[in-house]
Amino acid sequence: MANFSKPSVPRFSVEVYQNEYLPEGGREVNAIVTVTATGGGTVGQVAGGSPSYRPGQVPDAAVVIMVDCSGSMDYPATKMRGARDATAAAIDTLRDGVRFAVVAGTHVAKEVYPGGQGLAVASATTRGQAKEALRQLTSGGGTAIGTWLRLADHLLDSADVAIRHGILLTDGRNEHETPEALRSALDACAGRFTCDARGVGTDWEVKEVTAIASALLGTADIVADPSGLAADFTGMMEAAMGKEIADVGLRLWTPMGAEVKFVKQVAPKVEELTGRRTEAGPRAGDYPTGSWGDESRDYHVCVEVPAASIGQEMLAARVSLVIGEPDGTTRTLSQDLVRAVWTDDMAASTSINPQVAHYTGQAELARVIQQGLDARKSGDVDGATAKLGRAVQLASASGNADTAKLLAKVVDVVDAAAGTVRLKAKVEVADEMTLETRSTKTVRVKK
């Protein structure tokens, strides 16, 4: 019998970028924490192009694909065809040995493959069977996404694997269950699996889809044209197959008298983590970061420290990456320190660290886009013009070219540097939804 081993764990590094100098009486310390994972145990390619582990390694992952099969998926018919083709493409991307299932979602959730409330093990045979089973994906019924997520959670829980992931596709609003029922399902699934969510067409609710991805630490996006689904699903599955370690926590320890004001991910997208803290011993708390492959992310940490006199210095926070062990203990993967030094040098204490300045701007960019689009929808022309003008200014100044292009489809830019814009009289629904869905995507600071 082959001697199988689990994939190797990536190596993590934590780097803190900050201006540690405060004026006399200063209390707020800001830092950008860059977390990088490298050298995990992924793979080559097997024949046919799907990723595979090196010989002797067992994939430690399970994936459930949830496909909207409500009645609206037949209008136009290209949506249902696109969903079947995209699911088939995602199945082809599964590594041998990965557990998987396909769920058809309407006002109820039904396991289309493999059936029996379990997961299949990916192989040439099961991939072929799963693609044959996609013929069962026909449209009819309503939309109750919470039921889809709960079934996915049940299926994923049946596998003894580290990486649990969902891919969810919808084309409409969640009209057949209450917002409270969806929120309850998201609360129940949070921390149990990650989930990427996609909206196809333009009849779905952006805030609903982005809330699902946010709660389950996945990505959200729009696929306005169903013909783009297969490429998008393939990309999502490739990213999922690249994950090698799950449930990594960002742990913040602060000294007596210090208080964490906020923690947010700021690259590759803005994600508020402050309210997701779980206590981890005296003066320490963990913030979830989800699953990792070979990648790098940035976090903005803000700590309020006790005021002190000139010449004093203190440790404002210790930032660690931690992971739980089977025996209930936690292991530290890497760590760095956030410092505070009080000085009477005005130049030092008033200087803003470039990383902190950049990501403060990126977080504001995401916020003013949302505010501007909400104002536009409510008919507040002046408010929308002001907020979207500020967004154009921030996107231009930070070099966020992708967001700048999306903004230019919603406003006519008169002067990008000054933030002078005019609202377009006619905007394509898909363009507005794309801007809203991708508003939290950021560009990284050049270090």
N, C-alpha and C positions, 0 to 999 in steps of 0.2 A: 504494500500500500504506500502511496506517496506520502511524504512527510510535509504536510501543509503548514504554513505559518501565516500569521496575520501580517498585513502591510506594516511597514515601518512608520513610526509617528513623525510628523514634520518637526523640525527644530524651530522654536519660536525665539524671536528677539523683541525686546521692548525698548524703545528710545523716546526720551522726553525732550521736547523743544519748548522753551519758555524764556521769559525775562524774569529772573528771580528777584529783581530789585524792586522794593516798595518804598514809598516816601514814609516819613514818620507818621504813624497812625494808620497807614495803609493796611487793608485787610484782605482784599480780593486777589487770589493767585490763579492765573490762567495758564494752562499747559496743553499742548498738542502731544498726544501719545501715539506713536507709530508702532503698530504691531505687524511683524512680518513672519510668515511661516514658509519654510523652505525645506527641500530634501525629503519629502514624504515618499510613500511607496507606490505611486502610480507608475505605471505603464507604457507599454508599446501599443501597437495596433494589431488586431487579428485580421485575417483575410476578410475582406468585405468592409473594412474601415472602422469597425467598432472597437472601442478601447478594451484592453485586457490587462490583467495583472501579469507580472513576470511569473515564469513557471515556479510552482511551489507556493504561491501566495493565494489565499482565499479572499475574494471580495467580501467586505464586512458591511454590506449595505442592502437596503430594501427601498423600493420606490413604488408608489401607487399613483397611477394616472387617472384623474377625475375629469370626465368629459361631459359637458352640458349636452343633454339630449332632450331638452324642453321643446315644445312645439315651435317656438320661434326660430330654432336652428334650421328649419326648412325654408326660411324667408331671408335671403334667397337660398336655394338648394345647395349652392356652392359652399355654404358654411358647414353643413353636415359632411359633405364630401371632403372639404378641407380638414375637418376635425379627424375624420377616419384616416386620411393620408398622413396627417401630422402625428397621430398616435402610432401608426405603423412605423414612421420614421424614428420616433422616440424608442420604440421597442427594438428596432435594428441597432440602436446605439447602446443598448444594455450590454455590459460585460458578462461573459459566462460566469455563472455562479451567483449573480445578484438576484435577490428575491424580488418578485414584482407582481402587480395585479392591475387590472383595468376596471374602473367603476363608471357606470352610466348614471348620470345625475339628472333627476327631474324633481318633482315634489317629494320623491323618495330616492334612496340610493340603492343601486343593484350592482352586485359584482358580476361583471361580464366574463372575466377570465382571471384565475382558473376556476372560480366557483368553489363552493364548499367552505366559505369563510376562511380561506387560507391564501397562501402566496405560492406562486410557481418559482422554480429555480431556472434562471435564464440559460438557455442552450439553443443550438440551432433548431432542435425539435420544438421546444416550448415557444420560441419566438415565432415559428411558423404557425403553431396552433393559436397563439394569441392574435396574430394578424388575421387568421381565418375567423376568429370569434368577433372581430370588429364589424362583421356583417350584421351583428345584432344591434349595432348602434344606429337606431332609428329615432326620429324625433316624435315627441308627443308628451303632453303633461306640462307641469309647472316647474318652478325653481325654488328649491329649499336647500341652499348651500351648506347650512349647518349639518344636515343629515349626511351629505357627501363627506364632510370632514370627519364626522364621528365614525363612519364606516372605515374611512382610510386609517384613522387612528387605531381602530380595532384590528384591522388587517396587519398594520405595521407592528403592533404590539405582539403579534403572534411569532415574530422572528427575533431570535437572539442575535441582534446585530447592533453595531455602534451607530451607523449612519442611517437615519430614517428620513425619507424625503417624499414630498408630494408635489405633483404638478396639476394645477387646476385651470380648466378653461371654461369660461362662461360667455354668453352673448347677450344676457339680459339682466334685469334687476331681480333682486331676491324677494319676489313678491308673494311667495307661498309659505313664509314663516316670518315671525316678528323680528325686528332688529334685536330684541332682547334674546331671542332664541339663537340667532347667529353669534351674538356676543358671548353667550354662554358656551357655545361650541368652541369658539376661538379660545376662551379662557381654559376650557378643558384640554385643548390640544397644545396650547403654548408650552414650549419646553419639551414636548414629546416627539415632535417632528418638525422639520422646516418645510416650507411650501412656497413654490413660485406660482403666481397667479397671472393669468392673461385674460384680457377682454378682446373678443373678436367682433368686428363690425363697430357700430357706434350707438347701439341701443342699451348699453350697460352703464352702470353708475361708477364713475371713477373712484369716488371716496369709498365705496364698498369694496372694490377690488384691491385698492391700495391698503385698506385697513386689514384685509386678510393677509396680504404679504407682510405687512408691518408686524402684526401680532405673531406671525409664525416665522419671522426673521428670513423671509425670502425676497424675491424680486417681483415687481409688478410692471406690466407693460401693455401697450395696445398693439393689436395686429388688425389694422383697419381693413385690409384686404385679405380674405380667407386664403388666397393663394400663397401668402407669406407664412402660413402656420407651420408647414413642414420644416422649413429652415429654422424657425424660431424654436420649435419643440426639440429639434436636433441639438441646437445650441444649449438649451436648458438642460437636456439630459447629459450632454457632454460635461457641463459644469457640475452637475450632480455626481457624475461618475468620478470627478476629480477631487471630491471631498474625502478626507482621510481621517479626520478626528472630529468628534461631535462634542457638544455641551461644554465648550470652553468658556470660562468665566473671566471677566475683567474685575479683579479684586482691588478695592481701594481701602487702605488702612489710613486713618487720620488720627493725629495725636489729640489729647484732651483739649477741649476748647475749640477745636477746628470742626467745620461743618461742610459737607459736600453740598454745593449749590446746584450743580447739574453735571450730568455725564451724557454725552451724545456722540454717536458715530457721525463723522463728517465727511468721510470718503470710504468707498466710492459713492455713497449717497448719504443724505442726512437722515438719521434715525434716532429719535429721542429715547434714551434708556433710563432716565432718572427715576421714573416711577416703577421700574421693573427690578429695583434693588431687592435682594434677599440678604438678610443679616448673616454674617459669617464670623461670629465671635466678637469680642470686645472691640468697638470702634472700627469694625471692618464690615464691608458689604460687597456682594458679588453682583455684577451686571452681565446679563447673558449676551454672548456674541454669536451663538449658533455653531455651524459646522465650518471647518476650514480645510482647504487644499493648499497648494502652493500659491500664496497671495499675500497682499499687504493692505492694511486698512488703517485709517486715522481716526482718533477719538479726541474730543475736546472735553477736558476736565476743568471744572471751576470749583475751587475750595476757598471758603472764608476762614481766615485764621485770626487768633486774638491779636489786637494791636500791640505793637512793641516799639521800643526806642531805637534811635540810630545806633548802628553797630551790632545789633542783635541779629541772630539768624536762627532758623528752625527748619525741621523737616515738616513740610506742609502735608505731604501724602506719600505713601509707598504704593506704587502701581504694580500689580502682579498679574500674570496670566496663570490660571489654575484649572485643573481638571480633576474630576472625582475619580477615585479608585474603587475597585469592587468591594474593598473592606470598609467603605464609608469615609475614609480619609481623603484629603485632597493633596495633589502634587503640584508644586510650583514649577511652571515651565520656563518662566523668565520674569525679570522685574527691573524697575528703575525707580528713581526718586524724584519727587517734586519739592523744590526748596523755596524758602522765603528769606530774603536778606534785606534789612532796613538800612537805607542810605540817605545822606543829605545831598547826594549828587543828583541834581535835577535831570540832567541828560540821561542818566542811567535809569532813574525811576519812572520817567515818562515815556521811555522808548517802548514801542509795542513790538513784540516778537513777530517776525514776518509770517510764520506759520499760523499763529493765533489770529493775526489780522486777516489773513487770507480766508480762513475757515469761518471766522465771524461773518465775513462778507458773503460766503457761500450759503451759510445758514439763513442770513437775511434775504438772499436771493430767492431761496425756496419759499420763504414766508411771504414775501411781497407778490410773488407770482400767484400764489393761492388767494391772497387777499384781493389782488387785481382782478382775477377771473371771477371770484365771488361777487365783487362790485359790478363787474360787467353784466353778469347774469341778472342781478337785481335792478339794473337800469341806472346805476350810479356812474354816469359818464366821467364826471370830474374825478371821483375816487379811483376808478379803474385806470384812467389816464395817468394819474399821479403814481399809483403803485406799479403799473407796468412800465412806466418811464423810469422809475427807480430800478426796476429789474433789468431793463436794457443797459442802464448805466453800470450796474454791478457786473453783469455778464461781460460787458465790454472791458471793464477795468481788470477783471480777473482772468481774461482769456478763455472764458467758457463759451467756445464757439458753437457747440451743439445747441446749447440753450438759447444763444443769441439768434441762431437760425430759426428756431421754433417760435421765438418771440416775434420775429419779423413776419411771420404768417398771421399774426393777430393784430399787430400795430404797424403803422408806417413810421419808420425811424427818421426823424428830422436831424437830431444831433445825439449820437450814442453817448459821447463823453459827458454831455450835459443832462442826458436822460430826457430829452425832448421828443415826444412821440404824439401821434394822432391815432385814435382807435380806427381800425378798418371798418368800413360800413358793412361789408359782407365777409364773414369768416366761415370757412368750411368746418363743419362739426368735428371731423376727424382731426383737423389741425389744432383746434382748441382742446380736445380731449388728450391729444398727444402731449401738448405743453403741460397740461395739468398732471398727467400720469408721470411724466419724466421730470417734473419740477424739482424733485429732491436729488437728482443726479448732480454730482459735483466734479470739478476738475481738481487734481492734486496740485499742491503747491510745489514749485520747483525749489528743492532744498539745496 
